[in-house]
């Protein structure tokens, strides 16, 4: 399949990640004008001024997260729901938060259609994480922060991993892998990326 070949050629080699991405149809998450481009390896606009990330970046972030079948995962920035759907096939439980209520409603409808019963999606300020469900084995952030957010670092288990785009602007960002250990945090820079900014508060729409 061309889709999987493209993923492999761009560094996505984990068999579990490739299998999950083959099983989740990206076409379900792209609506309107851009539907015909759903299977291209490119980011595409979605509602509320957001984007659905390009599949190879989704694959590389998921691969770097090293999700195990018993892990509880927090995703900050549900967007279309595509990343959370893939995570749901790899983890025990996925919590995903989104500041735009419209995107929450649309993602929830797709999760129900796909019978993804281990995903919980809610409208929330993702910069604060989800303290009532913490700690998490894995945290993935799909919007760029100036630094890894303190509340999210605090909600990561010892031994846990967080993947987060970090950068001062939308043109210079790095994907960072944060590993929590007994003594603090280790930071590894993975690759340059471009994501929408991580914003505080909820979106204005109902």
C-alpha positions in Angstrom: 0.0 0.0 0.0 1.4 3.4 -1.1 0.4 5.0 2.2 2.5 2.5 4.3 5.4 2.7 1.9 5.5 6.5 2.3 5.4 6.1 6.1 8.3 3.6 6.1 10.4 5.8 3.7 10.1 8.7 6.1 11.3 6.7 9.1 8.1 5.1 10.6 9.3 1.5 11.1 7.5 0.3 14.3 5.2 -2.6 13.2 2.6 -1.8 15.8 2.4 1.9 14.7 2.3 0.9 11.0 -0.5 -1.6 11.7 -2.5 1.0 13.7 -2.1 3.6 10.9 -3.2 1.1 8.3 -6.4 0.3 10.4 -7.4 3.9 11.0 -8.7 5.5 7.8 -7.5 9.1 7.6 -10.2 9.9 5.1 -12.8 9.8 8.0 -11.1 12.8 9.6 -10.8 15.1 6.6 -14.0 16.9 5.4 -15.0 19.2 2.7 -12.6 20.7 0.2 -9.6 18.6 1.2 -11.2 15.2 1.3 -9.6 14.2 -1.9 -6.2 14.8 -0.4 -6.7 12.7 2.8 -4.1 10.1 1.8 -1.3 12.5 0.9 1.5 12.9 3.3 0.7 16.5 4.1 -1.0 18.5 6.8 -4.5 19.7 5.9 -6.8 22.4 7.3 -9.7 21.3 9.5 -12.4 23.4 11.3 -11.6 26.1 13.9 -8.4 27.2 12.2 -6.6 23.9 13.2 -4.9 21.3 11.1 -4.6 17.5 10.8 -0.9 16.7 10.9 0.8 14.9 8.0 0.7 11.1 8.5 4.5 10.7 8.6 4.7 13.2 11.5 1.8 11.4 13.3 3.7 8.1 12.8 7.0 9.5 14.0 5.5 11.1 17.1 3.6 7.9 17.9 6.7 5.8 17.4 8.8 8.1 19.7 6.1 7.8 22.4 6.7 4.1 22.7 3.2 3.3 23.8 2.6 0.0 25.5 -0.7 -2.0 25.7 -1.1 -1.2 29.4 -0.4 2.5 29.1 -2.7 5.4 30.0 -2.1 8.2 27.5 -3.0 11.9 27.6 -3.2 13.7 24.3 -3.3 17.5 24.4 -5.0 18.9 21.2 -7.6 16.4 19.9 -8.0 18.3 16.6 -9.6 16.0 14.1 -9.2 13.0 16.4 -6.9 11.1 14.0 -3.9 10.9 16.4 -6.1 9.8 19.3 -7.7 7.1 17.2 -4.3 5.6 16.4 -3.3 5.8 20.0 -6.4 3.9 21.0 -5.2 0.8 19.1 -1.9 0.9 21.0 -2.8 1.9 24.6 -5.1 0.7 27.4 -6.7 4.1 27.7 -6.5 7.4 25.9 -7.7 10.8 27.3 -7.7 13.6 24.8 -8.5 17.2 25.5 -9.4 20.0 23.0 -10.2 23.7 23.5 -12.7 23.8 20.6 -16.0 22.2 21.5 -16.9 21.7 17.8 -13.8 19.6 17.3 -14.7 17.6 20.5 -18.2 16.8 19.1 -16.9 15.8 15.7 -14.1 13.6 17.1 -16.5 12.0 19.5 -18.8 11.1 16.7 -16.0 9.4 14.7 -14.8 7.5 17.8 -18.3 6.2 18.3 -18.6 5.2 14.6 -15.3 3.3 14.9 -16.3 1.8 18.2 -13.2 3.1 19.9 -14.5 2.6 23.5 -11.2 3.3 25.3 -11.0 7.0 24.2 -12.4 9.8 26.3 -12.5 13.2 24.6 -13.4 16.4 26.4 -13.4 20.2 26.0 -10.6 21.5 28.3 -7.7 23.8 28.5 -4.9 21.4 27.5 -2.1 23.6 28.9 -3.3 22.4 32.4 -3.4 18.7 31.4 -5.9 16.5 33.1 -4.9 16.4 36.8 -7.9 14.4 37.9 -6.7 11.4 35.7 -3.0 11.9 36.4 -0.4 10.5 36.4 0.0 9.3 32.8 2.4 6.8 31.3 2.6 8.8 28.1 1.7 12.4 27.1 1.6 13.7 23.6 1.1 17.4 22.7 0.0 18.3 19.2 0.5 22.0 19.5 3.7 23.9 20.1 4.7 25.4 23.4 7.6 27.8 24.2 8.8 25.2 26.8 7.4 21.8 27.9 4.4 22.9 30.1 5.0 22.5 33.8 1.6 21.0 34.6 2.1 18.3 31.9 5.6 17.5 33.2 4.1 17.1 36.7 1.4 14.7 35.4 4.0 12.3 33.8 4.8 9.1 35.7 8.3 8.3 36.6 9.5 6.3 33.7 7.0 8.1 31.5 7.5 9.8 28.1 6.1 13.0 26.7 6.4 14.1 23.1 5.9 17.9 22.6 6.8 20.4 19.8 8.7 23.3 21.4 9.5 26.6 19.8 9.2 30.4 20.1 7.5 30.8 16.7 5.6 28.8 14.1 8.7 28.7 11.9 11.3 27.3 14.3 10.1 24.4 16.3 11.7 21.2 17.5 10.0 17.9 18.5 11.2 17.1 21.9 11.1 13.7 23.8 10.9 14.2 27.5 11.6 11.2 29.7 10.9 11.4 33.5 13.2 9.6 35.8 13.8 9.5 39.6 16.1 12.6 39.4 14.1 14.8 37.0 13.7 14.9 33.2 15.8 14.0 30.2 15.3 15.9 27.0 16.0 14.6 23.5 15.6 16.7 20.3 14.1 14.6 17.6 13.4 16.7 14.5 12.2 20.1 13.2 8.4 20.4 13.0 5.7 23.0 12.5 2.6 23.0 14.7 -0.2 25.5 15.6 0.6 27.2 19.0 -0.6 25.7 22.3 -3.2 28.3 23.6 -4.7 28.7 27.0 -8.4 28.7 27.6 -11.3 27.4 25.7 -12.4 28.4 22.1 -15.2 30.9 21.8 -17.6 28.7 19.9 -20.4 26.8 21.7 
